[in-house]
């Protein structure tokens, strides 16, 4: 699996990983190491941005390219349960497009755990990767100018919950009252990279 370690300004390096699973394993491995020269790590879908407080040692740079880190333990970062009303405006049409009925799509969403691969787009917005079976979910042809906070969505093979109102082009399949971002809390975001998420269906 090919990786590259690239300069990223004066105080950072960008580690390009082979794929999402490779970046998750490397992130977990780095968190187990005592490396004071790495002051922070920002994960992406296939990258790790290493923020440095001192030059990166040559031996560590080589290790990051060559190491085959072990799988991430299933319960490593805890489990967050999110209760969902599957009342989204795109649910029925999306299910039909995927060759499913609405119940089958809901069962796909609730029948497996999801893992926060990385955060981005807006504060508290976690990109959740399925632990079992992804679905090829297309984004909307015309993004909405405003998606309500708490909207539960799918796009590509990701799921997400919009923590605040914003524009968005994902398919909306449900809604939740779970507060996922609070600037006064510590930490402000409920979802962090590595966190496992389980969606639970609320019945009327």
C-alpha positions as CSV (number, residue, x, y, z in Angstrom):
1,X,0.0,0.0,0.0
2,X,1.6,3.2,-1.2
3,X,2.0,6.2,1.1
4,X,3.6,9.6,0.7
5,X,4.9,12.0,3.3
6,X,4.7,15.6,1.9
7,X,5.8,19.0,3.2
8,X,2.9,21.1,4.4
9,X,4.3,24.5,5.4
10,X,7.0,25.0,7.9
11,X,5.4,23.1,10.9
12,X,3.4,20.2,9.4
13,X,3.6,17.2,7.1
14,X,0.8,15.6,5.1
15,X,0.8,11.8,5.1
16,X,-1.1,10.4,2.1
17,X,-2.5,7.0,3.0
18,X,-3.6,4.1,0.8
19,X,-7.3,4.3,1.7
20,X,-9.7,5.2,4.5
21,X,-8.9,2.0,6.5
22,X,-5.2,2.7,6.2
23,X,-5.6,6.2,7.5
24,X,-7.8,4.9,10.4
25,X,-5.2,2.3,11.4
26,X,-2.3,4.8,11.2
27,X,-4.2,7.4,13.3
28,X,-4.9,4.8,16.0
29,X,-1.3,3.7,16.0
30,X,0.0,7.2,16.2
31,X,-2.2,7.9,19.2
32,X,-0.6,5.0,21.0
33,X,2.9,6.4,20.5
34,X,4.8,8.9,22.7
35,X,5.9,11.3,20.1
36,X,6.3,14.8,21.5
37,X,7.3,16.3,18.2
38,X,3.7,15.6,16.9
39,X,1.5,18.2,18.5
40,X,-1.7,17.4,16.7
41,X,-3.2,15.1,14.0
42,X,-6.0,16.1,11.6
43,X,-7.4,13.1,9.8
44,X,-9.0,13.1,6.4
45,X,-10.6,10.5,4.2
46,X,-7.1,9.3,3.0
47,X,-4.7,11.6,4.7
48,X,-3.3,12.5,8.1
49,X,-2.1,16.1,8.7
50,X,0.7,16.0,11.3
51,X,1.2,19.2,13.2
52,X,4.8,19.4,14.4
53,X,6.4,21.2,17.4
54,X,9.8,19.9,16.3
55,X,11.3,18.4,13.1
56,X,10.1,15.0,12.3
57,X,12.8,12.4,13.0
58,X,14.0,10.5,9.9
59,X,13.3,7.1,11.6
60,X,9.7,8.1,12.3
61,X,9.2,9.4,8.7
62,X,10.4,6.0,7.4
63,X,8.2,4.1,9.8
64,X,5.1,6.0,8.7
65,X,5.8,5.0,5.1
66,X,6.5,1.3,5.8
67,X,4.6,0.2,8.9
68,X,1.5,-2.1,8.6
69,X,-0.5,-1.0,11.7
70,X,-2.9,-3.5,13.2
71,X,-6.7,-3.1,12.9
72,X,-8.4,-0.6,15.1
73,X,-10.2,-2.4,18.1
74,X,-13.9,-2.3,17.7
75,X,-14.7,-0.5,21.0
76,X,-11.7,1.8,20.9
77,X,-13.4,5.2,21.1
78,X,-16.7,4.3,22.7
79,X,-20.2,4.1,21.3
80,X,-22.6,7.0,20.7
81,X,-26.3,6.0,20.2
82,X,-28.4,8.4,18.1
83,X,-32.2,8.1,18.1
84,X,-33.7,8.8,14.7
85,X,-37.1,9.5,13.3
86,X,-37.0,8.1,9.7
87,X,-39.1,10.8,8.3
88,X,-36.7,12.4,5.8
89,X,-38.0,13.9,2.6
90,X,-35.6,11.8,0.4
91,X,-36.2,8.4,2.1
92,X,-38.8,6.9,-0.3
93,X,-37.3,8.2,-3.5
94,X,-33.7,7.1,-2.5
95,X,-34.9,3.6,-1.5
96,X,-36.6,3.2,-4.8
97,X,-33.5,4.4,-6.7
98,X,-31.4,1.8,-4.8
99,X,-33.8,-1.0,-5.6
100,X,-35.0,-1.2,-2.0
101,X,-38.2,-0.3,-0.1
102,X,-38.1,2.2,2.7
103,X,-37.9,-0.4,5.5
104,X,-34.9,-2.1,3.9
105,X,-33.1,1.2,3.7
106,X,-33.9,1.9,7.3
107,X,-32.7,-1.5,8.3
108,X,-29.4,-0.9,6.4
109,X,-28.9,2.3,8.4
110,X,-29.8,0.8,11.8
111,X,-28.4,-2.7,11.3
112,X,-24.7,-1.9,11.6
113,X,-22.4,0.4,13.5
114,X,-20.8,3.4,11.8
115,X,-17.4,4.9,12.5
116,X,-16.4,8.6,12.4
117,X,-13.7,8.6,9.8
118,X,-13.0,12.3,10.0
119,X,-14.8,15.6,10.7
120,X,-15.2,18.5,8.3
121,X,-17.6,20.7,6.3
122,X,-18.9,22.4,9.5
123,X,-18.2,22.2,13.2
124,X,-19.3,18.9,14.6
125,X,-20.0,17.3,11.2
126,X,-18.7,13.8,11.3
127,X,-18.3,11.7,8.1
128,X,-19.5,8.2,9.2
129,X,-18.2,5.1,7.4
130,X,-20.2,1.8,7.6
131,X,-18.6,-1.1,9.4
132,X,-20.3,-3.7,7.1
133,X,-22.0,-2.9,3.8
134,X,-21.9,0.4,2.0
135,X,-24.6,1.5,-0.5
136,X,-23.9,3.6,-3.6
137,X,-25.9,6.6,-2.6
138,X,-25.8,9.5,-5.1
139,X,-25.8,13.1,-3.9
140,X,-28.8,15.3,-4.8
141,X,-28.6,16.9,-8.3
142,X,-29.6,20.2,-6.8
143,X,-28.3,20.9,-3.2
144,X,-30.7,22.4,-0.7
145,X,-30.0,26.0,0.3
146,X,-30.9,25.1,3.9
147,X,-30.8,21.7,5.7
148,X,-32.3,21.7,9.2
149,X,-30.1,20.9,12.2
150,X,-30.5,17.3,13.2
151,X,-31.1,16.0,9.7
152,X,-29.7,12.5,9.2
153,X,-28.3,12.0,5.8
154,X,-26.6,9.7,3.3
155,X,-24.2,10.4,0.4
156,X,-21.7,8.2,-1.5
157,X,-21.0,5.6,1.2
158,X,-21.1,8.0,4.1
159,X,-23.7,8.9,6.7
160,X,-23.9,12.1,8.7
161,X,-26.0,14.2,11.0
162,X,-26.1,17.9,10.3
163,X,-25.2,19.6,13.7
164,X,-26.5,23.0,12.6
165,X,-28.6,24.5,9.7
166,X,-26.6,24.8,6.5
167,X,-26.7,24.2,2.8
168,X,-26.3,20.6,1.7
169,X,-26.5,18.1,-1.1
170,X,-26.9,14.9,0.8
171,X,-30.0,12.7,0.8
172,X,-32.1,13.3,3.9
173,X,-33.6,10.1,5.4
174,X,-34.4,11.1,8.9
175,X,-34.0,13.5,11.8
176,X,-32.8,13.5,15.4
177,X,-33.0,15.7,18.5
178,X,-29.5,14.7,19.6
179,X,-27.3,17.7,20.3
180,X,-24.0,17.0,18.5
181,X,-22.2,20.3,18.8
182,X,-22.2,22.8,21.7
183,X,-19.5,25.5,21.7
184,X,-19.8,25.8,25.5
185,X,-19.2,22.1,26.1
186,X,-15.9,20.4,26.5
187,X,-15.3,19.0,24.0
188,X,-17.7,20.9,21.9
189,X,-18.3,18.0,19.4
190,X,-19.9,14.7,20.4
191,X,-18.4,12.9,17.4
192,X,-14.7,12.6,17.0
193,X,-12.6,10.5,14.6
194,X,-12.8,6.8,15.7
195,X,-16.1,7.1,17.6
196,X,-18.6,4.4,16.8
197,X,-22.1,5.4,16.1
198,X,-25.3,3.3,16.3
199,X,-28.5,4.7,14.9
200,X,-31.7,3.6,16.7
201,X,-35.1,3.9,15.2
202,X,-37.7,6.0,17.1
203,X,-41.3,4.7,16.6
204,X,-44.3,7.1,16.7
